[in-house]
C-alpha cells in the first residue's frame, strides 16, 4: 500500500470539489512549483483530465480531497494510478483558519491547502482502501434505509400535527400511525363526519381485513367512533387539513413500501457475508441492527489497532479536556453520526435482553446518569467485547462471558443473583 511518506508518488493533487466544477492544485514529485486548474463535473472532462495527468507524470499520483465517498471519489477510483487520501473537512477548515483568521474562503486556495496538508503531514493521512463490493453495497443500503426511517418519522410527525388540527380522534383510536392500517383508514375516512356515517359492519369488516380481531378492542374502537364529536365544523379548517392529511398519507405509504424494499435487499445480502454470524446472534440485534453492526465493524481488521480506536472513531468514547486547574469530560462532537447511532441504539436494545447489560445500565442510573449517558456507557463496554469477538472471529456467547466475569470476581456481578449464572 502506498503511503505519503515513501516519496513514491510522481505527483500530488489537491481537489476542492463542487457540484458543477472542481478546483485542483497540482505539484509534481520532487518539484516545488504548483499550478492550478479547474475541471467541470462531467464524466468526459474528468476522464480527459485524469488521463492527461497520467501521460504527463505517470503513476502513482496522490490525490487529496475532502471526501471518502461521492461522485468525484467514484470517478477517480476506477484509475489504478490514482491513490486517494481523504482529508477531514474540519481539519481543512482549521488549517485554513490558521492562515486566514478573517474567515475568507476561496476554492483554489482550499485545493492548495489540501495538497499542502498531505505534503507537510504525510504521517497523518491514510490512503482510501475500499472494502469489497458486497460490503460497500451493504454500507450504502443500511445508510439509505436509515434515511428513509428518518423520512418516516418526519412524515408521521407532520401527519400527527395535521390531524390534531381537525381530526384528533384518529390519533386516539390507533396506537401507531406509521402503519398501512392507519394509512388505509385515513384515506377511506379522512374526516370525523365521514367515519361517523360509515356502517358498523363496514368498519368491522375493514378492521378484520387488516387482522385486527381482538373483540374487546374492536368493540371499544367502534363505540368511540360512533359517539365521538367533531373538533370543528369549520370548512376553512377541515378542507385544507383534510387534503394535507391525504397527501401525507400517500407519502407515508410510499416510504413504508420503500423501507420494506430495502429490508428485503439487506436481508438477501447481509447473510452472505462471512462475518454476519458474528452479529446475527447478538442480543437485541435483529434483522435491522445486525447488518448495521456488521457494517460498523467492516471487514478490514487492520483498520483499528485496538478497541479504543474504534470507540473514539465512533464517538462513544468521552473526550477529556484539561486547561490549567480545570478538567472536564464531554462527549465527542466530531464523529460519524450514523455509526454512533448504530452502537447506541443497539446497546439500548440489550438492556432487557442481556443479563450483564441490564445490571450495568442500572448501576449507571443509580450513579445519577441519565438514560442516554447510561446507554452510551453501555455501548462503550459492548464495543470492547465485540471488537475482540470480531478480531478472533468468535461469536459472542453470553454464558461464556458471564462465567469469565464470575471467575475474575468482576464488581459488575455483585448485584447478580448467583442462580442466574449457573
C-alpha positions as CSV (number, residue, x, y, z in Angstrom):
1,X,0.0,0.0,0.0
2,X,1.3,3.4,-0.9
3,X,1.9,5.9,1.9
4,X,2.6,9.5,1.7
5,X,5.9,9.2,3.5
6,X,7.7,6.9,1.0
7,X,8.2,9.5,-1.8
8,X,7.0,7.1,-4.4
9,X,4.4,9.4,-5.9
10,X,5.1,11.1,-9.2
11,X,2.7,13.9,-8.5
12,X,0.4,15.3,-5.8
13,X,-3.0,16.8,-6.4
14,X,-5.4,18.7,-4.1
15,X,-9.0,18.9,-5.1
16,X,-11.7,21.3,-3.9
17,X,-14.9,19.6,-5.1
18,X,-18.2,21.2,-6.0
19,X,-21.4,20.2,-7.8
20,X,-20.6,21.8,-11.2
21,X,-16.8,22.3,-11.2
22,X,-13.7,21.2,-9.2
23,X,-10.7,23.4,-8.5
24,X,-7.4,21.5,-8.5
25,X,-3.8,22.2,-7.4
26,X,-1.0,20.1,-8.9
27,X,2.6,19.7,-7.8
28,X,5.0,17.2,-9.4
29,X,7.1,14.9,-7.3
30,X,10.4,16.5,-6.3
31,X,9.2,19.8,-7.6
32,X,8.1,22.9,-5.7
33,X,6.1,24.5,-8.5
34,X,2.4,24.4,-8.1
35,X,-0.2,25.0,-10.8
36,X,-4.0,25.5,-10.7
37,X,-6.7,24.3,-12.9
38,X,-10.5,23.9,-13.0
39,X,-12.4,20.9,-14.4
40,X,-16.1,20.5,-14.9
41,X,-18.1,17.8,-13.2
42,X,-18.7,15.7,-16.3
43,X,-17.6,12.2,-16.9
44,X,-15.7,13.0,-20.1
45,X,-14.0,16.1,-18.6
46,X,-12.8,14.2,-15.5
47,X,-11.5,11.3,-17.7
48,X,-9.7,13.6,-20.0
49,X,-8.0,15.4,-17.1
50,X,-7.0,12.2,-15.3
51,X,-5.6,10.7,-18.5
52,X,-3.6,13.9,-19.2
53,X,-2.1,13.7,-15.7
54,X,-1.0,10.1,-16.3
55,X,0.6,10.9,-19.7
56,X,2.4,13.8,-18.0
57,X,3.5,12.3,-14.7
58,X,2.9,8.5,-14.9
59,X,1.9,6.9,-11.7
60,X,1.1,6.6,-8.9
61,X,-0.5,10.0,-8.3
62,X,-1.6,11.1,-4.8
63,X,-5.0,12.9,-4.7
64,X,-6.2,14.7,-1.5
65,X,-9.8,15.8,-1.2
66,X,-12.5,16.3,1.5
67,X,-14.4,13.1,0.6
68,X,-14.2,9.4,1.2
69,X,-17.2,8.7,-1.0
70,X,-19.2,10.6,-3.5
71,X,-19.3,11.1,-7.3
72,X,-15.7,12.5,-7.5
73,X,-14.3,9.7,-5.5
74,X,-16.2,7.1,-7.5
75,X,-15.0,8.7,-10.7
76,X,-11.3,8.6,-9.6
77,X,-11.3,5.1,-8.1
78,X,-11.5,3.5,-11.5
79,X,-8.0,4.7,-12.3
80,X,-5.3,2.3,-10.9
81,X,-2.7,5.1,-11.0
82,X,-4.7,7.3,-8.6
83,X,-4.3,6.9,-4.8
84,X,-6.9,8.9,-2.9
85,X,-6.2,10.4,0.5
86,X,-9.4,11.7,2.3
87,X,-8.9,14.9,4.3
88,X,-11.3,15.6,7.1
89,X,-13.3,18.8,6.3
90,X,-12.9,20.0,9.8
91,X,-9.1,19.5,9.6
92,X,-9.0,21.5,6.4
93,X,-11.2,24.3,7.8
94,X,-9.0,24.6,10.9
95,X,-5.9,24.7,8.7
96,X,-7.4,27.4,6.6
97,X,-8.3,29.5,9.7
98,X,-4.6,29.3,10.8
99,X,-3.6,31.3,7.7
100,X,-6.8,33.3,7.2
101,X,-8.2,34.5,10.6
102,X,-10.7,36.7,8.7
103,X,-12.6,33.6,7.6
104,X,-12.1,34.3,3.9
105,X,-12.6,31.2,1.8
106,X,-11.6,30.5,-1.8
107,X,-11.9,27.2,-3.7
108,X,-8.5,27.3,-5.4
109,X,-6.9,28.1,-2.0
110,X,-8.7,25.1,-0.4
111,X,-7.4,22.8,-3.1
112,X,-3.8,24.1,-2.4
113,X,-4.4,23.7,1.4
114,X,-5.5,20.1,0.9
115,X,-2.3,19.5,-1.1
116,X,-0.2,21.3,1.5
117,X,-1.7,19.2,4.3
118,X,-0.7,15.8,2.8
119,X,2.7,17.0,1.8
120,X,3.6,18.6,5.2
121,X,2.0,16.0,7.4
122,X,2.2,12.7,5.5
123,X,2.0,10.6,8.6
124,X,-1.4,11.9,9.4
125,X,-3.2,10.6,6.3
126,X,-4.0,7.1,5.1
127,X,-4.9,6.2,1.6
128,X,-8.5,5.2,0.9
129,X,-8.7,1.4,0.9
130,X,-12.2,0.4,-0.4
131,X,-13.8,-2.7,1.1
132,X,-15.3,-5.5,-1.0
133,X,-18.1,-4.7,-3.4
134,X,-20.5,-6.6,-1.2
135,X,-19.6,-4.7,1.9
136,X,-19.7,-1.3,0.2
137,X,-23.1,-2.2,-1.2
138,X,-24.4,-3.2,2.3
139,X,-23.0,0.0,3.7
140,X,-25.0,2.1,1.3
141,X,-28.1,0.0,1.8
142,X,-28.2,0.4,5.6
143,X,-27.4,4.1,5.4
144,X,-30.1,4.8,2.8
145,X,-32.6,2.7,4.8
146,X,-31.9,4.8,7.8
147,X,-32.6,8.0,5.8
148,X,-36.0,6.5,4.9
149,X,-36.7,5.8,8.5
150,X,-35.9,9.4,9.3
151,X,-38.3,10.4,6.5
152,X,-41.0,8.2,8.0
153,X,-40.5,10.0,11.4
154,X,-40.8,13.4,9.8
155,X,-43.9,12.5,7.8
156,X,-45.6,10.9,10.8
157,X,-44.8,14.0,12.9
158,X,-46.4,16.2,10.2
159,X,-49.3,13.9,9.9
160,X,-49.9,13.9,13.6
161,X,-49.8,17.7,13.8
162,X,-52.2,18.0,10.8
163,X,-54.8,15.6,12.4
164,X,-54.6,17.5,15.7
165,X,-56.0,20.5,13.8
166,X,-59.3,18.9,12.8
167,X,-59.3,15.1,13.5
168,X,-57.5,14.3,16.8
169,X,-59.8,11.3,17.4
170,X,-57.9,9.3,14.8
171,X,-54.8,9.5,16.9
172,X,-56.6,8.2,19.9
173,X,-58.1,5.2,18.1
174,X,-54.6,3.8,17.0
175,X,-51.5,3.1,19.0
176,X,-49.3,3.7,15.9
177,X,-49.8,5.8,12.8
178,X,-46.9,4.6,10.8
179,X,-48.7,1.6,9.5
180,X,-50.6,0.6,6.4
181,X,-53.7,0.1,8.6
182,X,-53.7,3.8,9.6
183,X,-52.9,5.0,6.0
184,X,-55.9,3.0,4.7
185,X,-58.2,4.3,7.4
186,X,-57.4,7.9,6.8
187,X,-57.6,7.5,3.1
188,X,-61.1,6.0,3.3
189,X,-62.4,8.2,6.1
190,X,-60.4,11.4,6.2
191,X,-62.8,13.3,8.4
192,X,-64.9,12.6,11.6
193,X,-68.1,13.2,9.7
194,X,-67.3,10.6,7.1
195,X,-66.3,7.9,9.6
196,X,-69.4,8.5,11.7
197,X,-71.6,7.9,8.7
198,X,-69.9,4.6,8.0
199,X,-72.0,1.5,8.9
200,X,-70.9,-0.6,11.9
201,X,-70.5,-3.7,9.7
202,X,-68.4,-1.7,7.2
203,X,-66.0,-0.6,9.9
204,X,-65.8,-4.1,11.4
205,X,-65.1,-5.6,8.0
206,X,-62.3,-3.1,7.4
207,X,-60.6,-3.8,10.7
208,X,-61.0,-7.6,10.2
209,X,-59.3,-7.4,6.8
210,X,-56.4,-5.7,8.5
211,X,-56.0,-8.5,11.0
212,X,-57.5,-6.6,13.9
213,X,-59.5,-9.4,15.5
214,X,-59.5,-8.6,19.3
215,X,-63.2,-8.4,20.0
216,X,-62.9,-6.1,23.0
217,X,-60.5,-3.7,21.3
218,X,-62.7,-3.7,18.2
219,X,-65.9,-3.0,20.2
220,X,-64.2,-0.2,22.1
221,X,-63.0,1.4,18.9
222,X,-66.3,1.1,17.1
223,X,-68.2,2.6,20.1
224,X,-65.8,5.5,20.3
225,X,-66.2,6.2,16.6
226,X,-70.0,6.4,16.8
227,X,-70.1,8.5,19.9
228,X,-67.3,11.0,19.1
229,X,-67.9,14.7,18.5
230,X,-66.1,16.7,15.8
231,X,-63.5,19.1,17.0
232,X,-64.7,21.7,14.4
233,X,-67.2,22.0,11.7
234,X,-65.4,24.9,10.0
235,X,-64.8,24.0,6.4
236,X,-62.0,26.6,6.3
237,X,-60.1,24.4,8.7
238,X,-61.3,21.0,7.6
239,X,-60.8,21.3,3.8
240,X,-57.1,22.2,3.7
241,X,-56.1,19.9,6.5
242,X,-58.0,17.0,5.1
243,X,-56.1,17.5,1.8
244,X,-52.8,17.8,3.7
245,X,-53.5,14.6,5.6
246,X,-54.3,12.7,2.4
247,X,-51.1,13.9,0.8
248,X,-49.0,12.9,3.9
249,X,-50.7,9.5,3.9
250,X,-49.6,9.0,0.3
251,X,-46.0,10.0,1.3
252,X,-46.1,7.7,4.3
253,X,-47.4,4.8,2.4
254,X,-44.6,5.2,-0.3
255,X,-42.0,5.5,2.4
256,X,-43.2,2.3,4.2
257,X,-43.0,0.4,0.9
258,X,-39.5,1.8,0.2
259,X,-38.3,0.6,3.7
260,X,-39.6,-2.9,3.0
261,X,-37.8,-3.0,-0.3
262,X,-34.5,-2.0,1.4
263,X,-35.2,-4.6,4.2
264,X,-35.6,-7.3,1.6
265,X,-32.3,-6.3,-0.2
266,X,-30.4,-6.1,3.1
267,X,-31.8,-9.5,4.2
268,X,-30.7,-11.0,1.0
269,X,-27.2,-9.6,1.0
270,X,-26.1,-9.4,4.7
271,X,-26.2,-13.2,5.5
272,X,-23.9,-13.9,2.6
273,X,-21.0,-12.2,4.3
274,X,-18.7,-14.4,6.2
275,X,-18.8,-12.1,9.3
276,X,-22.6,-11.9,9.5
277,X,-22.7,-14.8,12.0
278,X,-20.7,-12.7,14.5
279,X,-23.6,-10.2,14.7
280,X,-26.7,-12.0,13.8
281,X,-26.9,-13.8,17.2
282,X,-26.2,-10.8,19.4
283,X,-28.9,-9.9,22.0
284,X,-31.3,-7.4,20.6
285,X,-29.7,-7.2,17.2
286,X,-32.5,-8.5,14.9
287,X,-32.8,-8.1,11.2
288,X,-32.3,-4.3,11.3
289,X,-29.4,-3.8,13.7
290,X,-27.3,-6.9,12.9
291,X,-26.5,-5.7,9.3
292,X,-25.7,-2.2,10.7
293,X,-23.3,-3.7,13.3
294,X,-21.6,-5.7,10.5
295,X,-21.2,-2.5,8.5
296,X,-19.9,-0.6,11.6
297,X,-17.0,-3.0,12.0
298,X,-16.5,-3.7,8.3
299,X,-14.1,-6.3,7.0
300,X,-10.7,-4.6,7.3
301,X,-9.5,-5.8,10.7
302,X,-6.2,-3.9,10.4
303,X,-8.2,-0.6,10.3
304,X,-8.3,-0.3,14.1
305,X,-5.3,-1.5,16.1
306,X,-7.4,-1.7,19.3
307,X,-10.9,-1.3,20.7
308,X,-10.1,2.2,21.9
309,X,-9.5,3.5,18.4
310,X,-12.9,2.2,17.4
311,X,-14.6,3.7,20.5
312,X,-13.0,7.1,19.7
313,X,-13.8,6.9,15.9
314,X,-17.5,6.0,16.7
315,X,-17.8,8.9,19.1
316,X,-18.7,6.7,22.0
317,X,-15.5,7.3,24.0
318,X,-15.7,10.5,26.0
319,X,-13.3,13.4,25.4
320,X,-11.2,14.8,28.3
321,X,-10.0,18.4,28.3
322,X,-7.5,20.0,30.6
323,X,-6.5,23.6,30.9
324,X,-4.6,24.9,33.9
325,X,-6.5,23.7,37.0
326,X,-9.6,22.9,35.0
327,X,-10.6,19.4,34.0
328,X,-13.8,18.4,32.3
329,X,-15.2,15.5,30.3
330,X,-17.7,15.7,27.5
331,X,-19.0,13.5,24.6
332,X,-17.3,13.6,21.2
333,X,-18.8,16.2,18.8
334,X,-17.0,15.2,15.6
335,X,-17.7,11.6,14.6
336,X,-19.7,9.5,12.0
337,X,-23.2,10.1,13.4
338,X,-24.7,7.0,11.8
339,X,-22.0,4.8,13.3
340,X,-22.6,6.2,16.8
341,X,-26.3,5.8,16.4
342,X,-25.8,2.2,15.5
343,X,-23.9,1.4,18.6
344,X,-26.1,3.4,20.9
345,X,-29.4,2.2,19.5
346,X,-28.3,-1.4,19.6
347,X,-26.9,-1.1,23.2
348,X,-30.3,0.2,24.3
349,X,-31.9,-2.9,22.9
350,X,-29.6,-5.1,25.0
351,X,-30.7,-3.7,28.4
352,X,-33.5,-6.2,28.8
353,X,-32.0,-8.9,26.6
354,X,-28.6,-9.3,28.2
355,X,-28.2,-10.0,31.9
356,X,-25.0,-8.2,32.5
357,X,-26.0,-5.3,30.2
358,X,-29.2,-4.8,32.3
359,X,-27.2,-4.8,35.5
360,X,-24.6,-2.4,34.2
361,X,-27.2,0.0,32.9
362,X,-29.0,0.1,36.3
363,X,-25.7,0.7,38.0
364,X,-25.1,3.7,35.8
365,X,-28.6,5.0,36.5
366,X,-28.1,4.5,40.3
367,X,-25.0,6.7,40.0
368,X,-27.2,9.5,38.7
369,X,-26.5,9.1,34.9
370,X,-29.3,10.0,32.5
371,X,-30.7,7.3,30.3
372,X,-28.7,8.4,27.3
373,X,-25.5,8.7,29.3
374,X,-26.0,5.2,30.7
375,X,-26.7,3.8,27.3
376,X,-23.5,5.4,25.9
377,X,-21.5,3.9,28.8
378,X,-23.0,0.5,28.0
379,X,-22.1,1.0,24.3
380,X,-18.5,1.8,25.4
381,X,-18.3,-1.6,27.1
382,X,-20.0,-3.5,24.3
383,X,-17.6,-2.2,21.7
384,X,-14.6,-3.7,23.7
385,X,-16.4,-7.0,23.8
386,X,-17.4,-7.1,20.1
387,X,-14.0,-5.9,19.0
388,X,-12.4,-8.9,20.5
389,X,-15.1,-11.2,19.0
390,X,-14.6,-9.5,15.6
391,X,-10.8,-9.9,15.7
392,X,-10.9,-13.5,16.8
393,X,-13.9,-14.3,14.5
394,X,-15.7,-15.8,17.5
395,X,-19.4,-15.3,18.0
396,X,-20.4,-13.7,21.3
397,X,-21.7,-16.1,24.0
398,X,-23.5,-14.6,27.0
399,X,-22.9,-17.6,29.2
400,X,-19.2,-17.7,28.5
401,X,-18.8,-14.0,29.2
402,X,-20.7,-14.2,32.4
403,X,-18.6,-17.1,33.7
404,X,-15.5,-15.1,32.7
405,X,-16.7,-12.2,34.8
406,X,-17.5,-14.5,37.7
407,X,-14.0,-16.1,37.6
408,X,-12.5,-12.6,37.7
409,X,-14.7,-11.5,40.5
410,X,-15.9,-8.5,38.5
411,X,-17.7,-5.9,40.6
412,X,-20.4,-5.8,37.9
413,X,-21.8,-9.1,39.1
414,X,-22.0,-8.2,42.8
415,X,-25.7,-7.4,42.3
416,X,-26.3,-10.6,40.3
417,X,-28.3,-13.5,41.6
418,X,-25.9,-16.4,41.7
419,X,-28.6,-18.7,40.5
420,X,-28.7,-16.8,37.1
421,X,-25.1,-17.7,36.5
422,X,-25.4,-21.4,36.9
